[in-house]
């Protein structure tokens, strides 16, 4: 699934994102509003990982939810 589709249906995908990254709060997910760059940043911040790793996780996740 491409990121434009995910962004357009973000309210539907927030729950799946919460399952994947449980350390993200509902407030985090509301603020992200489907913005991939913001999701990358929040994952980096919450999990203490590199940007490349966060992007890899998001790519894997977006492939699985399609």
PDB file of N, CA, C and O in Angstrom:
ATOM      1  N   UNK A   1       0.857  -1.176   0.000  1.00  0.00           N
ATOM      2  CA  UNK A   1       0.000   0.000   0.000  1.00  0.00           C
ATOM      3  C   UNK A   1       0.896   1.229   0.000  1.00  0.00           C
ATOM      4  O   UNK A   1       1.864   1.307   0.756  1.00  0.00           O
ATOM      5  N   UNK A   2       0.564   2.179  -0.851  1.00  0.00           N
ATOM      6  CA  UNK A   2       1.416   3.366  -0.877  1.00  0.00           C
ATOM      7  C   UNK A   2       1.044   4.321   0.263  1.00  0.00           C
ATOM      8  O   UNK A   2      -0.036   4.242   0.848  1.00  0.00           O
ATOM      9  N   UNK A   3       1.969   5.207   0.543  1.00  0.00           N
ATOM     10  CA  UNK A   3       1.795   6.052   1.720  1.00  0.00           C
ATOM     11  C   UNK A   3       0.639   7.036   1.561  1.00  0.00           C
ATOM     12  O   UNK A   3       0.030   7.410   2.563  1.00  0.00           O
ATOM     13  N   UNK A   4       0.317   7.465   0.358  1.00  0.00           N
ATOM     14  CA  UNK A   4      -0.831   8.360   0.160  1.00  0.00           C
ATOM     15  C   UNK A   4      -2.125   7.676   0.591  1.00  0.00           C
ATOM     16  O   UNK A   4      -3.005   8.317   1.166  1.00  0.00           O
ATOM     17  N   UNK A   5      -2.242   6.383   0.317  1.00  0.00           N
ATOM     18  CA  UNK A   5      -3.430   5.635   0.733  1.00  0.00           C
ATOM     19  C   UNK A   5      -3.481   5.514   2.254  1.00  0.00           C
ATOM     20  O   UNK A   5      -4.540   5.666   2.863  1.00  0.00           O
ATOM     21  N   UNK A   6      -2.339   5.243   2.851  1.00  0.00           N
ATOM     22  CA  UNK A   6      -2.284   5.140   4.311  1.00  0.00           C
ATOM     23  C   UNK A   6      -2.651   6.471   4.942  1.00  0.00           C
ATOM     24  O   UNK A   6      -3.432   6.519   5.892  1.00  0.00           O
ATOM     25  N   UNK A   7      -2.089   7.553   4.415  1.00  0.00           N
ATOM     26  CA  UNK A   7      -2.381   8.883   4.963  1.00  0.00           C
ATOM     27  C   UNK A   7      -3.867   9.203   4.841  1.00  0.00           C
ATOM     28  O   UNK A   7      -4.462   9.755   5.766  1.00  0.00           O
ATOM     29  N   UNK A   8      -4.462   8.860   3.709  1.00  0.00           N
ATOM     30  CA  UNK A   8      -5.879   9.134   3.503  1.00  0.00           C
ATOM     31  C   UNK A   8      -6.795   8.353   4.421  1.00  0.00           C
ATOM     32  O   UNK A   8      -7.912   8.785   4.708  1.00  0.00           O
ATOM     33  N   UNK A   9      -6.326   7.198   4.883  1.00  0.00           N
ATOM     34  CA  UNK A   9      -7.137   6.346   5.754  1.00  0.00           C
ATOM     35  C   UNK A   9      -6.481   6.196   7.125  1.00  0.00           C
ATOM     36  O   UNK A   9      -6.599   5.152   7.767  1.00  0.00           O
ATOM     37  N   UNK A  10      -5.800   7.233   7.562  1.00  0.00           N
ATOM     38  CA  UNK A  10      -5.005   7.144   8.783  1.00  0.00           C
ATOM     39  C   UNK A  10      -5.821   6.706   9.985  1.00  0.00           C
ATOM     40  O   UNK A  10      -5.334   5.916  10.794  1.00  0.00           O
ATOM     41  N   UNK A  11      -7.040   7.189  10.128  1.00  0.00           N
ATOM     42  CA  UNK A  11      -7.828   6.808  11.298  1.00  0.00           C
ATOM     43  C   UNK A  11      -8.054   5.291  11.326  1.00  0.00           C
ATOM     44  O   UNK A  11      -8.159   4.700  12.401  1.00  0.00           O
ATOM     45  N   UNK A  12      -8.128   4.669  10.164  1.00  0.00           N
ATOM     46  CA  UNK A  12      -8.288   3.216  10.098  1.00  0.00           C
ATOM     47  C   UNK A  12      -6.990   2.490  10.448  1.00  0.00           C
ATOM     48  O   UNK A  12      -7.021   1.383  10.985  1.00  0.00           O
ATOM     49  N   UNK A  13      -5.851   3.113  10.143  1.00  0.00           N
ATOM     50  CA  UNK A  13      -4.567   2.455  10.337  1.00  0.00           C
ATOM     51  C   UNK A  13      -3.913   2.771  11.675  1.00  0.00           C
ATOM     52  O   UNK A  13      -2.900   2.164  12.023  1.00  0.00           O
ATOM     53  N   UNK A  14      -4.474   3.709  12.428  1.00  0.00           N
ATOM     54  CA  UNK A  14      -3.874   4.050  13.722  1.00  0.00           C
ATOM     55  C   UNK A  14      -3.805   2.848  14.642  1.00  0.00           C
ATOM     56  O   UNK A  14      -2.805   2.652  15.332  1.00  0.00           O
ATOM     57  N   UNK A  15      -4.844   2.050  14.659  1.00  0.00           N
ATOM     58  CA  UNK A  15      -4.855   0.865  15.517  1.00  0.00           C
ATOM     59  C   UNK A  15      -3.775  -0.127  15.136  1.00  0.00           C
ATOM     60  O   UNK A  15      -3.133  -0.719  16.003  1.00  0.00           O
ATOM     61  N   UNK A  16      -3.575  -0.308  13.845  1.00  0.00           N
ATOM     62  CA  UNK A  16      -2.524  -1.213  13.372  1.00  0.00           C
ATOM     63  C   UNK A  16      -1.144  -0.666  13.719  1.00  0.00           C
ATOM     64  O   UNK A  16      -0.232  -1.427  14.043  1.00  0.00           O
ATOM     65  N   UNK A  17      -0.995   0.642  13.649  1.00  0.00           N
ATOM     66  CA  UNK A  17       0.279   1.259  14.025  1.00  0.00           C
ATOM     67  C   UNK A  17       0.517   1.078  15.520  1.00  0.00           C
ATOM     68  O   UNK A  17       1.643   0.815  15.942  1.00  0.00           O
ATOM     69  N   UNK A  18      -0.524   1.216  16.312  1.00  0.00           N
ATOM     70  CA  UNK A  18      -0.421   1.044  17.767  1.00  0.00           C
ATOM     71  C   UNK A  18      -0.031  -0.393  18.108  1.00  0.00           C
ATOM     72  O   UNK A  18       0.743  -0.622  19.037  1.00  0.00           O
ATOM     73  N   UNK A  19      -0.565  -1.360  17.360  1.00  0.00           N
ATOM     74  CA  UNK A  19      -0.179  -2.755  17.572  1.00  0.00           C
ATOM     75  C   UNK A  19       1.301  -2.962  17.268  1.00  0.00           C
ATOM     76  O   UNK A  19       1.994  -3.683  17.986  1.00  0.00           O
ATOM     77  N   UNK A  20       1.776  -2.333  16.209  1.00  0.00           N
ATOM     78  CA  UNK A  20       3.173  -2.484  15.788  1.00  0.00           C
ATOM     79  C   UNK A  20       4.127  -1.773  16.728  1.00  0.00           C
ATOM     80  O   UNK A  20       5.155  -2.328  17.118  1.00  0.00           O
ATOM     81  N   UNK A  21       3.788  -0.544  17.092  1.00  0.00           N
ATOM     82  CA  UNK A  21       4.658   0.278  17.929  1.00  0.00           C
ATOM     83  C   UNK A  21       3.888   0.693  19.173  1.00  0.00           C
ATOM     84  O   UNK A  21       3.377   1.810  19.253  1.00  0.00           O
ATOM     85  N   UNK A  22       3.808  -0.195  20.126  1.00  0.00           N
ATOM     86  CA  UNK A  22       3.012   0.006  21.332  1.00  0.00           C
ATOM     87  C   UNK A  22       3.449   1.164  22.202  1.00  0.00           C
ATOM     88  O   UNK A  22       2.666   1.652  23.017  1.00  0.00           O
ATOM     89  N   UNK A  23       4.690   1.616  22.046  1.00  0.00           N
ATOM     90  CA  UNK A  23       5.160   2.749  22.849  1.00  0.00           C
ATOM     91  C   UNK A  23       4.635   4.089  22.342  1.00  0.00           C
ATOM     92  O   UNK A  23       4.753   5.104  23.029  1.00  0.00           O
ATOM     93  N   UNK A  24       4.060   4.095  21.154  1.00  0.00           N
ATOM     94  CA  UNK A  24       3.460   5.330  20.647  1.00  0.00           C
ATOM     95  C   UNK A  24       2.114   5.533  21.338  1.00  0.00           C
ATOM     96  O   UNK A  24       1.310   4.607  21.447  1.00  0.00           O
ATOM     97  N   UNK A  25       1.889   6.733  21.792  1.00  0.00           N
ATOM     98  CA  UNK A  25       0.635   7.030  22.477  1.00  0.00           C
ATOM     99  C   UNK A  25      -0.452   7.389  21.458  1.00  0.00           C
ATOM    100  O   UNK A  25      -0.164   7.669  20.294  1.00  0.00           O
ATOM    101  N   UNK A  26      -1.679   7.373  21.912  1.00  0.00           N
ATOM    102  CA  UNK A  26      -2.780   7.806  21.051  1.00  0.00           C
ATOM    103  C   UNK A  26      -2.572   9.246  20.616  1.00  0.00           C
ATOM    104  O   UNK A  26      -2.891   9.612  19.485  1.00  0.00           O
ATOM    105  N   UNK A  27      -2.035  10.062  21.518  1.00  0.00           N
ATOM    106  CA  UNK A  27      -1.746  11.459  21.194  1.00  0.00           C
ATOM    107  C   UNK A  27      -0.689  11.554  20.092  1.00  0.00           C
ATOM    108  O   UNK A  27      -0.810  12.370  19.179  1.00  0.00           O
ATOM    109  N   UNK A  28       0.348  10.715  20.181  1.00  0.00           N
ATOM    110  CA  UNK A  28       1.361  10.677  19.121  1.00  0.00           C
ATOM    111  C   UNK A  28       0.701  10.377  17.785  1.00  0.00           C
ATOM    112  O   UNK A  28       0.937  11.070  16.795  1.00  0.00           O
ATOM    113  N   UNK A  29      -0.120   9.349  17.764  1.00  0.00           N
ATOM    114  CA  UNK A  29      -0.745   8.916  16.521  1.00  0.00           C
ATOM    115  C   UNK A  29      -1.711   9.962  15.974  1.00  0.00           C
ATOM    116  O   UNK A  29      -1.826  10.127  14.759  1.00  0.00           O
ATOM    117  N   UNK A  30      -2.398  10.664  16.859  1.00  0.00           N
ATOM    118  CA  UNK A  30      -3.286  11.742  16.419  1.00  0.00           C
ATOM    119  C   UNK A  30      -2.487  12.886  15.787  1.00  0.00           C
ATOM    120  O   UNK A  30      -2.902  13.453  14.775  1.00  0.00           O
ATOM    121  N   UNK A  31      -1.362  13.217  16.377  1.00  0.00           N
ATOM    122  CA  UNK A  31      -0.533  14.311  15.859  1.00  0.00           C
ATOM    123  C   UNK A  31       0.130  13.948  14.533  1.00  0.00           C
ATOM    124  O   UNK A  31       0.318  14.809  13.673  1.00  0.00           O
ATOM    125  N   UNK A  32       0.480  12.686  14.370  1.00  0.00           N
ATOM    126  CA  UNK A  32       1.145  12.241  13.146  1.00  0.00           C
ATOM    127  C   UNK A  32       0.229  12.402  11.942  1.00  0.00           C
ATOM    128  O   UNK A  32       0.681  12.795  10.866  1.00  0.00           O
ATOM    129  N   UNK A  33      -1.060  12.102  12.114  1.00  0.00           N
ATOM    130  CA  UNK A  33      -2.074  12.250  11.070  1.00  0.00           C
ATOM    131  C   UNK A  33      -1.657  11.650   9.732  1.00  0.00           C
ATOM    132  O   UNK A  33      -1.971  12.196   8.674  1.00  0.00           O
ATOM    133  N   UNK A  34      -0.946  10.520   9.784  1.00  0.00           N
ATOM    134  CA  UNK A  34      -0.556   9.851   8.546  1.00  0.00           C
ATOM    135  C   UNK A  34       0.689  10.399   7.889  1.00  0.00           C
ATOM    136  O   UNK A  34       1.051   9.962   6.796  1.00  0.00           O
ATOM    137  N   UNK A  35       1.356  11.350   8.531  1.00  0.00           N
ATOM    138  CA  UNK A  35       2.576  11.923   7.970  1.00  0.00           C
ATOM    139  C   UNK A  35       3.737  10.972   8.228  1.00  0.00           C
ATOM    140  O   UNK A  35       4.120  10.753   9.377  1.00  0.00           O
ATOM    141  N   UNK A  36       4.295  10.409   7.166  1.00  0.00           N
ATOM    142  CA  UNK A  36       5.351   9.399   7.291  1.00  0.00           C
ATOM    143  C   UNK A  36       6.576   9.942   8.020  1.00  0.00           C
ATOM    144  O   UNK A  36       7.125   9.257   8.884  1.00  0.00           O
ATOM    145  N   UNK A  37       7.011  11.143   7.696  1.00  0.00           N
ATOM    146  CA  UNK A  37       8.195  11.716   8.334  1.00  0.00           C
ATOM    147  C   UNK A  37       7.994  11.887   9.838  1.00  0.00           C
ATOM    148  O   UNK A  37       8.914  11.659  10.624  1.00  0.00           O
ATOM    149  N   UNK A  38       6.792  12.290  10.229  1.00  0.00           N
ATOM    150  CA  UNK A  38       6.513  12.433  11.654  1.00  0.00           C
ATOM    151  C   UNK A  38       6.492  11.072  12.345  1.00  0.00           C
ATOM    152  O   UNK A  38       6.937  10.944  13.486  1.00  0.00           O
ATOM    153  N   UNK A  39       5.975  10.058  11.653  1.00  0.00           N
ATOM    154  CA  UNK A  39       5.977   8.710  12.210  1.00  0.00           C
ATOM    155  C   UNK A  39       7.409   8.214  12.395  1.00  0.00           C
ATOM    156  O   UNK A  39       7.737   7.623  13.425  1.00  0.00           O
ATOM    157  N   UNK A  40       8.251   8.451  11.410  1.00  0.00           N
ATOM    158  CA  UNK A  40       9.665   8.083  11.518  1.00  0.00           C
ATOM    159  C   UNK A  40      10.271   8.735  12.762  1.00  0.00           C
ATOM    160  O   UNK A  40      10.931   8.068  13.559  1.00  0.00           O
ATOM    161  N   UNK A  41      10.047  10.027  12.923  1.00  0.00           N
ATOM    162  CA  UNK A  41      10.604  10.759  14.060  1.00  0.00           C
ATOM    163  C   UNK A  41      10.118  10.249  15.396  1.00  0.00           C
ATOM    164  O   UNK A  41      10.901  10.123  16.338  1.00  0.00           O
ATOM    165  N   UNK A  42       8.841   9.956  15.489  1.00  0.00           N
ATOM    166  CA  UNK A  42       8.283   9.464  16.763  1.00  0.00           C
ATOM    167  C   UNK A  42       8.830   8.081  17.101  1.00  0.00           C
ATOM    168  O   UNK A  42       9.125   7.794  18.261  1.00  0.00           O
ATOM    169  N   UNK A  43       8.966   7.230  16.096  1.00  0.00           N
ATOM    170  CA  UNK A  43       9.512   5.894  16.338  1.00  0.00           C
ATOM    171  C   UNK A  43      10.973   6.011  16.785  1.00  0.00           C
ATOM    172  O   UNK A  43      11.395   5.327  17.718  1.00  0.00           O
ATOM    173  N   UNK A  44      11.733   6.867  16.124  1.00  0.00           N
ATOM    174  CA  UNK A  44      13.120   7.099  16.526  1.00  0.00           C
ATOM    175  C   UNK A  44      13.184   7.538  17.990  1.00  0.00           C
ATOM    176  O   UNK A  44      13.979   7.022  18.776  1.00  0.00           O
ATOM    177  N   UNK A  45      12.341   8.488  18.330  1.00  0.00           N
ATOM    178  CA  UNK A  45      12.343   9.069  19.669  1.00  0.00           C
ATOM    179  C   UNK A  45      11.943   8.036  20.724  1.00  0.00           C
ATOM    180  O   UNK A  45      12.610   7.902  21.749  1.00  0.00           O
ATOM    181  N   UNK A  46      10.865   7.315  20.474  1.00  0.00           N
ATOM    182  CA  UNK A  46      10.342   6.374  21.472  1.00  0.00           C
ATOM    183  C   UNK A  46      11.215   5.134  21.641  1.00  0.00           C
ATOM    184  O   UNK A  46      11.327   4.594  22.742  1.00  0.00           O
ATOM    185  N   UNK A  47      11.830   4.687  20.555  1.00  0.00           N
ATOM    186  CA  UNK A  47      12.581   3.436  20.593  1.00  0.00           C
ATOM    187  C   UNK A  47      14.089   3.624  20.563  1.00  0.00           C
ATOM    188  O   UNK A  47      14.831   2.653  20.709  1.00  0.00           O
ATOM    189  N   UNK A  48      14.557   4.852  20.378  1.00  0.00           N
ATOM    190  CA  UNK A  48      15.985   5.124  20.379  1.00  0.00           C
ATOM    191  C   UNK A  48      16.728   4.426  19.249  1.00  0.00           C
ATOM    192  O   UNK A  48      17.819   3.888  19.440  1.00  0.00           O
ATOM    193  N   UNK A  49      16.119   4.446  18.069  1.00  0.00           N
ATOM    194  CA  UNK A  49      16.742   3.786  16.923  1.00  0.00           C
ATOM    195  C   UNK A  49      17.095   4.817  15.854  1.00  0.00           C
ATOM    196  O   UNK A  49      16.629   5.956  15.887  1.00  0.00           O
ATOM    197  N   UNK A  50      17.927   4.391  14.910  1.00  0.00           N
ATOM    198  CA  UNK A  50      18.359   5.272  13.822  1.00  0.00           C
ATOM    199  C   UNK A  50      17.211   5.516  12.847  1.00  0.00           C
ATOM    200  O   UNK A  50      16.275   4.723  12.753  1.00  0.00           O
ATOM    201  N   UNK A  51      17.304   6.614  12.136  1.00  0.00           N
ATOM    202  CA  UNK A  51      16.288   6.980  11.154  1.00  0.00           C
ATOM    203  C   UNK A  51      16.108   5.876  10.121  1.00  0.00           C
ATOM    204  O   UNK A  51      14.980   5.550   9.751  1.00  0.00           O
ATOM    205  N   UNK A  52      17.211   5.299   9.652  1.00  0.00           N
ATOM    206  CA  UNK A  52      17.138   4.249   8.632  1.00  0.00           C
ATOM    207  C   UNK A  52      16.376   3.026   9.145  1.00  0.00           C
ATOM    208  O   UNK A  52      15.608   2.414   8.404  1.00  0.00           O
ATOM    209  N   UNK A  53      16.591   2.674  10.416  1.00  0.00           N
ATOM    210  CA  UNK A  53      15.881   1.529  10.998  1.00  0.00           C
ATOM    211  C   UNK A  53      14.395   1.838  11.129  1.00  0.00           C
ATOM    212  O   UNK A  53      13.561   0.979  10.845  1.00  0.00           O
ATOM    213  N   UNK A  54      14.055   3.038  11.550  1.00  0.00           N
ATOM    214  CA  UNK A  54      12.646   3.427  11.664  1.00  0.00           C
ATOM    215  C   UNK A  54      11.982   3.389  10.290  1.00  0.00           C
ATOM    216  O   UNK A  54      10.855   2.912  10.158  1.00  0.00           O
ATOM    217  N   UNK A  55      12.663   3.878   9.285  1.00  0.00           N
ATOM    218  CA  UNK A  55      12.109   3.856   7.928  1.00  0.00           C
ATOM    219  C   UNK A  55      11.926   2.423   7.435  1.00  0.00           C
ATOM    220  O   UNK A  55      10.931   2.118   6.778  1.00  0.00           O
ATOM    221  N   UNK A  56      12.888   1.535   7.750  1.00  0.00           N
ATOM    222  CA  UNK A  56      12.773   0.133   7.354  1.00  0.00           C
ATOM    223  C   UNK A  56      11.558  -0.512   8.016  1.00  0.00           C
ATOM    224  O   UNK A  56      10.805  -1.243   7.373  1.00  0.00           O
ATOM    225  N   UNK A  57      11.375  -0.232   9.315  1.00  0.00           N
ATOM    226  CA  UNK A  57      10.230  -0.786  10.029  1.00  0.00           C
ATOM    227  C   UNK A  57       8.913  -0.299   9.418  1.00  0.00           C
ATOM    228  O   UNK A  57       7.973  -1.078   9.263  1.00  0.00           O
ATOM    229  N   UNK A  58       8.849   0.968   9.077  1.00  0.00           N
ATOM    230  CA  UNK A  58       7.637   1.529   8.483  1.00  0.00           C
ATOM    231  C   UNK A  58       7.381   0.912   7.111  1.00  0.00           C
ATOM    232  O   UNK A  58       6.238   0.597   6.778  1.00  0.00           O
ATOM    233  N   UNK A  59       8.426   0.740   6.320  1.00  0.00           N
ATOM    234  CA  UNK A  59       8.268   0.108   5.008  1.00  0.00           C
ATOM    235  C   UNK A  59       7.757  -1.316   5.154  1.00  0.00           C
ATOM    236  O   UNK A  59       6.845  -1.725   4.435  1.00  0.00           O
ATOM    237  N   UNK A  60       8.334  -2.073   6.077  1.00  0.00           N
ATOM    238  CA  UNK A  60       7.874  -3.452   6.314  1.00  0.00           C
ATOM    239  C   UNK A  60       6.414  -3.467   6.767  1.00  0.00           C
ATOM    240  O   UNK A  60       5.616  -4.275   6.294  1.00  0.00           O
ATOM    241  N   UNK A  61       6.081  -2.573   7.678  1.00  0.00           N
ATOM    242  CA  UNK A  61       4.721  -2.492   8.204  1.00  0.00           C
ATOM    243  C   UNK A  61       3.718  -2.131   7.114  1.00  0.00           C
ATOM    244  O   UNK A  61       2.657  -2.747   7.010  1.00  0.00           O
ATOM    245  N   UNK A  62       4.057  -1.133   6.302  1.00  0.00           N
ATOM    246  CA  UNK A  62       3.118  -0.694   5.260  1.00  0.00           C
ATOM    247  C   UNK A  62       2.912  -1.784   4.217  1.00  0.00           C
ATOM    248  O   UNK A  62       1.839  -1.865   3.619  1.00  0.00           O
ATOM    249  N   UNK A  63       3.921  -2.625   3.986  1.00  0.00           N
ATOM    250  CA  UNK A  63       3.774  -3.743   3.066  1.00  0.00           C
ATOM    251  C   UNK A  63       2.838  -4.802   3.653  1.00  0.00           C
ATOM    252  O   UNK A  63       2.005  -5.365   2.942  1.00  0.00           O
ATOM    253  N   UNK A  64       2.980  -5.066   4.944  1.00  0.00           N
ATOM    254  CA  UNK A  64       2.158  -6.093   5.596  1.00  0.00           C
ATOM    255  C   UNK A  64       0.678  -5.711   5.703  1.00  0.00           C
ATOM    256  O   UNK A  64      -0.191  -6.581   5.641  1.00  0.00           O
ATOM    257  N   UNK A  65       0.389  -4.427   5.863  1.00  0.00           N
ATOM    258  CA  UNK A  65      -1.016  -4.044   6.075  1.00  0.00           C
ATOM    259  C   UNK A  65      -1.807  -3.945   4.779  1.00  0.00           C
ATOM    260  O   UNK A  65      -3.021  -3.744   4.807  1.00  0.00           O
ATOM    261  N   UNK A  66      -1.137  -4.083   3.653  1.00  0.00           N
ATOM    262  CA  UNK A  66      -1.847  -3.957   2.377  1.00  0.00           C
ATOM    263  C   UNK A  66      -2.514  -5.248   1.970  1.00  0.00           C
ATOM    264  O   UNK A  66      -3.153  -5.308   0.919  1.00  0.00           O
TER     265      UNK A  66
END
